Amino acid sequence: MAQYEVKTFDGVVHRIEAVTHVLDSNGLTFYANGGVVEAIFPKFEWMRQAQAAVEETATPVEETAGDAGTSSPPVAVGE
């Protein structure tokens, strides 16, 4: 899904998450999964695709000075 921003003539910027959009004689229509209508804007000032906000959930990996840039295969222990 993509995120879109639509500014209406009352000055409000709406954020919509949709799979696709269509601009036709009915206006700007946004569709979600399964063809479900997410939003319809008969009139609007502008529309743009917005950057998706991504939360960083991964923990950063810290390298020690002795390990930087070195890589060795795993070693079997106890065999």
Secondary structure as the mmCIF struct_conf table of DSSP 4:
data_model
#
loop_
_struct_conf.conf_type_id
_struct_conf.id
_struct_conf.beg_label_comp_id
_struct_conf.beg_label_asym_id
_struct_conf.beg_label_seq_id
_struct_conf.end_label_comp_id
_struct_conf.end_label_asym_id
_struct_conf.end_label_seq_id
STRN STRN1 ALA A 2 LYS A 7
TURN_TY1_P TURN_TY1_P1 PHE A 9 ASP A 10
BEND BEND1 GLY A 11 GLY A 11
HELX_LH_PP_P HELX_LH_PP_P1 VAL A 12 VAL A 12
STRN STRN2 VAL A 13 ALA A 18
BEND BEND2 VAL A 19 VAL A 19
STRN STRN3 THR A 20 ASP A 24
TURN_TY1_P TURN_TY1_P2 SER A 25 ASN A 26
STRN STRN4 GLY A 27 TYR A 31
HELX_RH_3T_P HELX_RH_3T_P1 ASN A 33 GLY A 35
STRN STRN5 VAL A 37 PHE A 41
BEND BEND3 PRO A 42 LYS A 43
BEND BEND4 GLU A 45 GLU A 45
STRN STRN6 TRP A 46 ALA A 50
HELX_LH_PP_P HELX_LH_PP_P2 GLN A 51 ALA A 53
BEND BEND5 ALA A 58 ALA A 58
HELX_LH_PP_P HELX_LH_PP_P3 THR A 59 GLU A 62
TURN_TY1_P TURN_TY1_P3 ALA A 65 GLY A 69
#
